[in-house]
Amino acid sequence: MELFTVGAETATSGLYFPKKFTGSLHLDQPAGSMLLQVHALSDHPGEVPHFSLCRTLQNPKYIHFFHVDGRSGILYLNETLTSDFFNELRSLSIYILRFKVMVSTAEDQVCDKPLTSADISLSLKDYRIPNCSALQPKDLCFGDPQLSFHIKENRPPGRFFQFYPYVPAHQCPNISVGYTLILDQHLPFQYNPVTSEVVLLNPLDREEREQYDLVVECIVRNSTTAVEVMESFRITVDDEDDSPPFLPDGTNTANVTVEYERKKVLYFAYYKYIKLM
């Protein structure tokens, strides 16, 4: 199973692991809120990624506040985060809740395997999420504005990402959020507008192409207007043969000096207001 997430990753034994998945917990954040998403692709055809919470939270009594969807990897709140919850954590000098989400095949659900788990850190924020009218369209569309992914070449087809609004629908009943991934027909990806899922159609070959710069369109609608937000959706193809170095003295570490020229990467967004009849 290959783990991947927004930003940099660490490769070990052919698997890709996020350094960290981070999110925030807000005062009075309602039950059902989506917090973040862990992503995975299978190593072999027929494998189905499965996600589950590991009961290794530093304070395990709080694990019941969270739930991860076994199919999508989206982490949810089970309960509303009241002031009592925040006060109790503060009294224990807890400012970040840490735990793990295990990613494996559905038949293998043992949480004591560190190579198949993702680290989750959720920071406590002593303020409420702004109400719907105060949120910008971009805030409603994307929890993390930099949608950047790494996929190792020659991985079999499968779903690897699902778009979801930052604020639950029941919290903003008069607002709807919809997504479209803008694709050329020849690209090896497919978007399902019903489930908002992105699917890899064919194995990728890094020698043919190292990067795909796509665009996702998000439309936020209320009763009178529609606002269009565009964001970059970047997919980088990693080399299948990447592996840790072998050193003749039997160690697996070495001091390395890397010099490079920094390049700027442009992520863009714009809004288009559309009058509705």
N, C-alpha and C positions, 0 to 999 in steps of 0.2 A: 504494500500500500504506500502510495506516495502522498506525503502531506505538503501542502503549499498554501501560502497566504500572501497578503499584501506586503511588499517590501522584501528585505533580505531574508535568506534562509541559510541553514546549515545542512550540508550533505554528509550522511553517515550510512555506510553499508547499503548504498543505492537508494536510500530513502531521503526525502527532503523534509526538514523540520523547521517550523517557525521559531525564531528566537523567543518570541512572546506574542500572545494575543492579548491586547489591552482593551479595556472598555471602562465605562463610568456607571455608577449607581447614584441616582438622584433622589432627593427627599420627595416622598409621595409619588414616586414613579409607580405607575399602575401595574397590576398583575397582567401578564400577557405581553409585556413589552419585549421586543427583540433586542438583544444586547450586542451580539456579534455572530459571525459565522466562521466555522472551521471548514476548510475545503480539502477534498481528497480525490485522487484518481487511482484506479486499480493498477496493479503491476501486470496482471494477467487477465485475458478474456474470461468473462463469466464471474469474476469477483465483484462483489457488491460492497462498497464502503459502508461501514456501520459506525455510528458515534454513540458514546455513552459517557456519563459522568463517572469519574473515579472518586471513591470515598476517601480521598487523601487530603481533604481540606484541613488546613491548620486548625480551624475551629469547626469540626464536622457537624455541630449542631445547626449550622446555617446552610448546609448543603440542600435542604429541602426547599429553600427559596428559589432554586434554579432547576431548570429542565432543559435537556438538549434533545432536539429532534433526531431520532436515530437515522433518518434517511438524509436530511438536508444539512445537518451539522449546525443548525441555527440554535443559539442559546437564548432561552426565554426566562423571564421572571415568573415564578409560580404565585408569588404573593406581592401585594402592594407594600412598598418600603415606607413604613410609617416613621414618625419621629421617635417612637419607642425603640424601633430597630436601630436607628442611627445612634440614639443615646446609649443604648446597651453596648454597641461596638466601640463608641468613643470611651466609655468607662473602662473598657478593656484595652485601651490604646491600640485598637485595630483601625487602620486607615485604608488598608488594601486587603481585599479577600482574594486568596490564591487557591487554585485547585487545578485539576487536570481533566482534559477530555481525551478519552482513548479512541483511537481510530484503528479499525481492523476489519476483517471479514466478519460477517454476522455470526459465524460459528465460533469465532475466537474472541472472547470478551473478558480476558484477564487483564486487570488494570496494573499488574506489577511488572509490566514490560515497558521500560522508559523509552525504548525506540519507537513505540507506536502511540505515544501520548503527546498532546499539545498542552503547553503551560498557559493558563488563563490568569490574568490579573485584572481585578475590577476595583477602581478607585472610588472612594466615597466622596460625593459632592454635596455640601450642605446647602443646596439651593434646588429649587424646583425647575423642571424643564419648562420653558416658556409655553404659554397657551398657544393654540393653533394659529390665531390671528397674528401673533408676534413672531412666528417662525418664518424665515425666508424659504422660498421654494426649494433652494438647493439643500437646506437643512432637512426638509421633509423627504427629499429624494435619496440622499446619500449620507450614511453615517460616517464613512471615510471617503473623502473626495478623491483620493488617489487610488483608482482601481487598477492595480498592477499585479500580474500573476506570473508565476514560473511553472512551466510544464516540461518535464523531461521528455526528450524525443523517444519515439517508438512506443509510447504508452498506448494501450488500447482505447477505443472510443468509450465515452461515458460523460455524464453530467458533471460539471465541476463548479458551478456557481448559480446562485438564485438571488435575484434582486428582491428587495423588500423595503417598504417605507420605514423611515426612522421612527415615526410615531404610530402606534397602533390605530387601526381604523376606528375602533370604538371610542378613542379619545378625540378624534377629529371627524365626527360623523358627516359633516357637510363638505368634506374635502376628499377627493379621490386622487390616487397616484398611480400612474401607469408607465411602463417602460417599453422601449424598443431598442434592440441592438442593431445598429446599421451595419449590414454585411454585404459584401459582394458575393455573387453566387458561387464563385470558384474557391472561396475560402473554406477551410476544413472545420467550420463551426456552424452551429445552428442555434437559433433562439426560439423558444416556445413561448408565445405571447399569453397562453392560458396559465402556465405555471410560473412564468418569469424566469425560467431556467436557461442557462447556457450549456450547450452540449458540444463536446469534441466528437466530430464525425469520423475522422481518420487519424492514424498515428502521424505525428509531426516528424519532419526530417530537418535537423539543424543545418545541414549542408545546403539545403534548398532555401531556407529562410530562417533567420535568427529571431525575428521580432514581428509581431502583428500589432499595428496601431489602429484600433477600432474606435468607434464612437457610440456611446449610449445616449439615447434621448429619453428624458423623463418629462412627463406632462402632469402638472398639478392643476386640478380643476375644482372650482366651486360653482355656485349657481349662476354666476355672471361672467367669469373670466377663466381662461386657461393660460398657464404659464409654462413655457418650454425651457428646459434646462439641458444643456449638452455637456458631457464629460468624456475625457479620454478613458479608454479601456485597453490597456496594454498587456500583451501576452508575450513573454520571453521564452524561447525554446532553449533548454539547457542540454548540454552534451551528455549522452548516455554513458560515456566512458569516463566521466569525471570521478575520481576516487582519491582517497587520502594518499599522501606521498609515502613511499617505502624508503627507509634509510638503512644503510648497511650495518649500523651499530645496534639495530634491533629496536630503536625508539620510533615513535610516530610523531615527534614534534621537532621543530627546527626554527631558528630565528630567521626571518625573512624580511627584507626591506623592499617595499613596493613603491615605485614612483609612478605617478600618473598625472595626467592633465584633466582637471575637472571640467565636465561638460554640463551645460544647463539643459534640463529637461523641462519642456513647457507643458504644463497641464492647463487646460482652458475650460472656461465655462461662460455661457452667456444666457441671457434671459430674453424671451420673446413673449410679449403680452398679446393675447388674442381675445378680442371681443366675441362673446357668445351671443347668439340670437335669443 
